[in-house]
């Protein structure tokens, strides 16, 4: 690792340093847990503005850092917090796109789109049981319309962003994440299930989904919240994603993404337990990426020009 390399996160507009040994620890933890690790750099649009860099700077520094470290695994440049208003500046330099559509949650979709959503999922009306989730869910047409009214426009917006990227880059040469984590309230398992149904119907080959969990995930500090409740939500989401992959034909490597996951030591245990309990499923091997995502999303790879590249996810 070269002398100029540092790992930092931005707090209140000021870069603060994560030491290289911490990043090595995070990656080693993932490997010890049997997780295949890929390095990501994460150019956040708003932080480029703060520190005066461009997406091409991040790509250049990521490529140089990978060569300097002798990293021989896959790595990606993640355009984070992007939408139709800023995606074009990232298309050439990035190959992982986090579609941030949280602002559209709760905004009403067109009535015709809601009607189509309800018609498409009428087969679930009645009692819905999701393997691995303790409770069963009473699904009515009204409940489907309520879920569509809350989340459908956000998924539609993700579809527009995805197709814009696909038109510019072509299909199958970039990774797509749908991010809905920056909201006040966590979603329920049944909401998660129908969000994934809408993502599939929209034709988005999502490889990661970032839902909102209970508690606070501030950068650089431990998790703040009810660990027991978080564990229950996490275990339920693992089950929901596994079921949705089979039910809706989503990518088999669909993963949970937990943003701002560094230093959340109090919930690493529940995460490891949940992944162990699901260790026999193909999904759990893909979803195991949550451990290193939790560890590394907030770490940003920093070299001379103070670019805001970020360190690993699984």
C-alpha positions, 0 to 999 in steps of 0.5 A, spaced: 500 500 500 502 506 497 504 512 502 499 516 499 493 511 501 488 513 506 481 511 508 477 516 510 469 518 511 466 525 510 463 527 516 460 534 516 464 536 510 470 534 513 474 528 511 476 523 517 481 518 517 480 510 517 487 507 518 489 502 512 489 496 518 482 497 519 480 496 512 484 490 512 481 487 518 474 488 515 476 485 508 479 479 512 473 478 517 469 477 510 474 472 508 474 469 515 466 468 514 467 465 507 465 471 504 467 472 497 470 480 497 470 485 492 472 492 492 468 498 491 469 505 490 463 509 491 463 516 488 457 520 492 455 526 487 454 530 493 461 529 496 464 530 489 461 537 490 464 538 497 471 536 495 472 539 488 473 532 484 469 528 478 467 521 477 473 520 472 478 522 478 475 516 482 475 511 477 483 513 475 484 513 483 481 506 484 484 503 478 491 506 481 490 503 488 488 496 485 494 496 482 498 499 488 495 494 492 496 488 488 488 486 488 487 481 484 479 480 485 473 484 482 472 491 483 467 496 481 466 504 482 459 505 485 455 511 483 452 512 489 446 517 491 444 518 483 438 519 479 436 522 473 438 529 474 446 527 475 446 520 472 450 522 466 456 524 469 457 518 472 455 513 466 462 513 463 466 512 469 462 507 474 460 500 473 455 499 479 449 504 480 446 505 486 439 508 484 437 512 490 429 513 489 427 514 497 425 521 495 419 518 491 416 513 497 409 515 499 408 519 492 402 517 488 403 513 482 398 513 476 392 510 477 393 505 471 400 503 474 396 501 481 391 498 477 396 494 473 400 492 480 394 490 483 391 485 477 398 482 477 399 480 484 391 478 485 394 471 486 397 473 493 390 475 495 388 471 502 393 468 507 401 469 505 406 465 508 413 467 507 418 461 509 422 463 514 418 469 517 414 467 523 407 471 521 403 470 516 400 476 512 393 477 510 393 480 503 387 484 500 386 488 494 386 494 499 393 492 502 396 491 495 393 498 493 396 501 499 403 498 498 403 500 491 401 507 493 407 508 497 412 504 493 410 503 486 412 510 484 419 509 487 420 503 483 418 506 477 423 511 478 428 506 479 426 503 472 427 509 468 434 510 471 436 503 470 433 504 462 437 510 462 444 507 464 442 501 460 441 505 453 448 508 454 452 502 457 448 496 454 446 491 458 449 486 463 456 490 464 454 494 470 451 492 477 444 495 479 442 497 486 435 499 488 436 504 495 430 505 499 434 506 506 434 514 507 427 514 510 424 515 517 421 508 518 423 501 516 418 497 511 415 491 513 416 484 510 410 484 506 412 491 503 419 488 502 416 482 498 411 487 494 417 492 493 421 486 490 415 484 486 415 491 483 422 491 481 422 484 477 416 487 473 419 493 472 425 489 468 430 491 473 436 486 474 437 488 481 443 485 484 442 489 491 437 492 495 438 497 500 432 497 505 431 501 511 432 498 518 430 500 525 435 504 528 440 509 526 446 508 522 451 514 523 458 513 519 464 512 524 460 510 530 456 504 533 449 502 531 444 506 535 437 502 536 434 496 538 439 490 536 433 485 538 428 488 533 434 489 528 436 482 528 428 480 527 428 485 521 434 482 518 432 475 519 426 476 515 429 480 510 433 474 508 427 470 508 423 475 504 429 476 499 430 468 498 422 467 497 422 473 492 428 471 488 424 464 486 417 467 486 419 473 481 425 470 477 430 476 480 437 474 480 439 469 484 445 473 487 440 478 489 443 481 496 441 485 502 445 492 502 446 495 509 448 502 508 453 506 513 455 499 516 462 501 518 463 500 526 456 497 527 459 492 532 453 491 536 449 488 530 455 484 527 453 478 532 446 477 530 448 478 522 453 472 523 447 468 526 442 470 521 447 468 516 449 461 519 442 459 520 441 460 513 447 457 511 444 451 507 441 456 502 444 458 495 441 465 497 444 465 504 451 465 500 449 471 496 446 475 502 452 473 506 455 479 503 451 484 508 457 482 513 462 486 509 457 491 506 456 493 514 463 493 515 466 497 509 460 502 506 462 508 510 470 507 508 472 511 503 479 510 499 483 517 499 489 518 495 492 525 494 487 529 491 482 527 497 477 523 492 471 520 496 472 513 493 470 508 498 472 501 500 469 494 500 463 491 500 462 483 498 
